[in-house]
Amino acid sequence: GQTLQGFNVSCIVYGSHGAGKTYTLEGTADEPGLVLRAINSIFEEITDGAPECMSFEAFLSVIDILDENFRDLLVGEEGKKEPLAGVMRDATYGVRVDGAIVAPVRTASHARSLLTQAQIARKEGDREKDSSMVTTLTVRSANTETGESSVGKLTIVDLAGAQLTTKKGEEKAEGHNASLGAFVGVIDSLAASKKKQIDFESSKLTELLQDSLGGNSKSML
């Protein structure tokens, strides 16, 4: 509901490989996970709970980050797979990956079919546990009576498998994954002081998640 009110709401799952992060988010055909439940909830509110004077447009993007490179998971096997340049700030969608697909979605079932396609694409190369997948549903809301409008984002992140323990002499935890290490650093900085300059550009992951971790955002880790 807060996404429809113009907030950037995020849920980020963190844990070691095999802890159940992906299962929690994806679920099964019979028991949908958190991603689809959250998107269903938004479309139910748009359809059944919103005043008649409100209009909504929803857009889906699914990005994977592997070895500090972006992959657009909404591009099918036969689609164009050009390198993604980097992060940009769009006047409509906020921070997003330049060149990646932002697909208009009108129903929860349409979103589900795109998510299924993305989940299959993520498994290509058999390095799913080393990648972080960022699913974003952007909703533009407009009040036709007052002319007021807002943009909110629901972002759900399946982080790469974390190295939660280290032995003496080994690299620090998350050293195997630059994005994950940078993410932990940004979270520590945010927790330490709201006035401190946060280095969101320390990785592709934190750069993409700027809207979800700072400013007009509500996040759950």
C-alpha positions as CSV (number, residue, x, y, z in Angstrom):
1,G,0.0,0.0,0.0
2,Q,2.8,2.4,0.8
3,T,4.2,1.9,-2.7
4,L,1.0,3.4,-4.1
5,Q,1.5,6.3,-1.7
6,G,4.8,7.2,-3.4
7,F,7.2,5.5,-1.0
8,N,10.1,3.3,-2.1
9,V,9.5,0.1,-0.2
10,S,12.1,-2.7,-0.2
11,C,12.6,-6.1,1.2
12,I,16.2,-7.5,1.0
13,V,17.0,-11.1,1.9
14,Y,20.5,-11.9,3.2
15,G,22.0,-15.2,4.3
16,S,24.3,-18.0,3.4
17,H,23.9,-20.2,0.3
18,G,21.1,-22.8,1.0
19,A,19.5,-20.8,3.7
20,G,16.2,-20.5,1.8
21,K,16.4,-17.0,0.4
22,T,15.3,-17.8,-3.1
23,Y,12.6,-20.2,-1.9
24,T,11.2,-17.5,0.4
25,L,11.0,-15.1,-2.5
26,E,9.9,-17.4,-5.3
27,G,8.0,-20.1,-3.5
28,T,6.3,-22.8,-5.7
29,A,3.5,-22.9,-8.2
30,D,1.1,-23.9,-5.4
31,E,2.6,-21.7,-2.7
32,P,3.8,-18.4,-4.2
33,G,6.7,-16.6,-2.5
34,L,7.0,-13.1,-1.2
35,V,7.6,-11.5,-4.6
36,L,4.4,-12.6,-6.1
37,R,2.4,-12.1,-2.9
38,A,3.5,-8.5,-2.7
39,I,2.8,-7.8,-6.3
40,N,-0.6,-9.5,-6.0
41,S,-1.4,-7.3,-3.0
42,I,-0.5,-4.1,-5.0
43,F,-2.7,-5.1,-8.0
44,E,-5.6,-6.0,-5.6
45,E,-5.4,-2.6,-4.0
46,I,-5.3,-0.9,-7.5
47,T,-8.3,-2.9,-8.6
48,D,-10.5,-3.1,-5.5
49,G,-9.3,-0.6,-3.0
50,A,-8.4,2.6,-4.8
51,P,-10.8,5.5,-5.2
52,E,-12.2,6.1,-8.7
53,C,-10.3,9.3,-9.1
54,M,-7.0,7.5,-8.9
55,S,-5.2,6.1,-11.9
56,F,-2.2,3.8,-11.9
57,E,0.6,2.6,-14.2
58,A,2.9,-0.2,-13.2
59,F,6.3,-1.2,-14.6
60,L,8.5,-4.2,-13.9
61,S,12.2,-4.6,-14.1
62,V,14.4,-7.6,-13.1
63,I,18.1,-7.2,-12.9
64,D,20.8,-9.7,-11.9
65,I,24.3,-8.6,-10.7
66,L,27.1,-11.1,-11.2
67,D,30.8,-10.3,-11.1
68,E,30.0,-6.6,-10.9
69,N,28.1,-6.8,-14.2
70,F,24.4,-6.2,-14.8
71,R,22.2,-8.7,-16.6
72,D,18.7,-7.9,-17.8
73,L,16.6,-10.9,-16.9
74,L,13.6,-9.8,-18.9
75,V,15.6,-10.3,-22.1
76,G,14.7,-13.8,-23.4
77,E,17.2,-16.3,-24.9
78,E,16.7,-14.9,-28.4
79,G,16.5,-11.3,-27.3
80,K,19.2,-8.7,-27.7
81,K,21.9,-9.1,-25.0
82,E,23.9,-5.9,-25.4
83,P,26.1,-4.9,-22.4
84,L,24.3,-2.6,-19.9
85,A,26.2,0.6,-19.5
86,G,25.4,1.4,-15.9
87,V,23.1,3.2,-13.5
88,M,21.2,6.3,-14.4
89,R,18.6,8.5,-12.7
90,D,15.4,8.6,-14.7
91,A,12.8,11.4,-14.2
92,T,10.0,8.8,-14.1
93,Y,11.5,5.7,-12.6
94,G,14.3,7.0,-10.4
95,V,17.5,5.1,-10.3
96,R,17.6,2.3,-12.8
97,V,19.9,0.4,-15.1
98,D,20.5,2.3,-18.4
99,G,19.3,0.1,-21.3
100,A,17.5,-2.5,-19.3
101,I,13.8,-3.3,-20.0
102,V,11.2,-1.6,-17.9
103,A,8.1,-3.6,-18.9
104,P,4.6,-2.1,-18.5
105,V,2.4,-4.6,-16.5
106,R,-1.4,-4.4,-16.2
107,T,-2.1,-7.5,-14.2
108,A,-0.5,-9.7,-11.5
109,S,-0.7,-12.7,-13.9
110,H,1.3,-10.7,-16.5
111,A,3.9,-9.9,-13.8
112,R,4.0,-13.6,-12.9
113,S,4.8,-14.7,-16.4
114,L,7.6,-12.2,-16.7
115,L,9.0,-13.2,-13.3
116,T,9.0,-16.9,-14.4
117,Q,11.0,-15.9,-17.5
118,A,13.5,-14.0,-15.3
119,Q,14.0,-16.8,-12.9
120,I,14.8,-19.2,-15.7
121,A,17.3,-16.6,-17.2
122,R,19.0,-16.2,-13.8
123,K,19.9,-19.9,-13.7
124,E,21.9,-19.7,-17.0
125,G,25.5,-20.4,-16.3
126,D,24.7,-22.2,-13.0
127,R,26.0,-19.3,-10.9
128,E,22.7,-18.3,-9.3
129,K,24.2,-18.5,-5.8
130,D,26.9,-15.9,-6.7
131,S,24.4,-13.4,-8.1
132,S,22.0,-10.8,-6.6
133,M,18.6,-10.4,-8.3
134,V,16.8,-7.1,-8.0
135,T,13.1,-7.2,-8.8
136,T,11.4,-3.7,-9.0
137,L,7.8,-2.8,-9.5
138,T,7.4,0.9,-10.1
139,V,4.0,2.4,-9.7
140,R,3.0,5.9,-11.0
141,S,-0.2,7.1,-9.3
142,A,-2.2,10.1,-10.4
143,N,-5.3,11.8,-8.9
144,T,-7.5,12.9,-11.8
145,E,-9.4,15.4,-9.6
146,T,-6.5,17.2,-8.0
147,G,-3.8,16.6,-10.6
148,E,-1.4,15.3,-8.0
149,S,0.9,12.4,-8.9
150,S,3.6,10.3,-7.3
151,V,5.9,7.5,-8.1
152,G,6.6,4.6,-5.6
153,K,8.8,1.5,-6.0
154,L,8.6,-1.9,-4.5
155,T,12.1,-3.5,-4.7
156,I,12.7,-7.1,-3.6
157,V,16.3,-8.3,-3.5
158,D,17.6,-11.9,-3.5
159,L,21.2,-11.3,-2.4
160,A,24.1,-13.6,-3.4
161,G,25.0,-16.3,-0.9
162,A,26.8,-14.7,2.1
163,Q,30.0,-16.1,3.6
164,L,28.9,-15.6,7.2
165,T,31.9,-17.0,9.0
166,T,35.6,-16.7,8.5
167,K,38.7,-18.4,10.0
168,K,41.8,-16.6,11.2
169,G,43.9,-15.5,8.2
170,E,41.1,-15.7,5.7
171,E,39.7,-12.8,3.8
172,K,37.0,-10.9,5.6
173,A,33.4,-12.1,5.1
174,E,31.9,-11.2,1.7
175,G,35.4,-10.9,0.3
176,H,34.4,-13.3,-2.5
177,N,31.6,-11.0,-3.6
178,A,32.4,-7.3,-4.2
179,S,28.7,-6.3,-4.4
180,L,27.8,-8.0,-1.2
181,G,30.8,-6.7,0.7
182,A,29.9,-3.1,-0.4
183,F,26.3,-3.7,0.6
184,V,27.3,-4.6,4.1
185,G,29.5,-1.6,4.3
186,V,26.7,0.7,3.2
187,I,24.3,-0.8,5.8
188,D,26.9,-0.3,8.5
189,S,27.4,3.3,7.5
190,L,23.6,4.0,7.5
191,A,23.3,2.4,10.9
192,A,26.2,4.4,12.3
193,S,25.1,7.8,11.3
194,K,22.5,9.4,9.1
195,K,24.7,12.4,8.6
196,K,27.6,10.4,7.2
197,Q,28.3,10.5,3.5
198,I,27.2,7.1,2.2
199,D,29.3,5.5,-0.6
200,F,26.5,4.1,-2.7
201,E,28.9,4.0,-5.7
202,S,31.1,1.4,-4.1
203,S,29.4,-1.4,-6.1
204,K,26.8,-2.0,-8.8
205,L,24.4,-3.4,-6.2
206,T,24.5,-0.4,-3.8
207,E,24.4,2.0,-6.7
208,L,21.2,0.4,-8.0
209,L,19.7,0.3,-4.6
210,Q,20.2,4.0,-3.7
211,D,16.4,4.7,-3.9
212,S,15.7,1.7,-1.6
213,L,18.3,2.5,1.1
214,G,18.1,6.3,1.4
215,G,15.7,9.2,1.0
216,N,12.0,8.4,0.7
217,S,12.4,4.7,1.5
218,K,11.2,2.1,3.9
219,S,13.4,-1.0,3.9
220,M,13.4,-4.4,5.6
221,L,16.5,-6.6,5.6
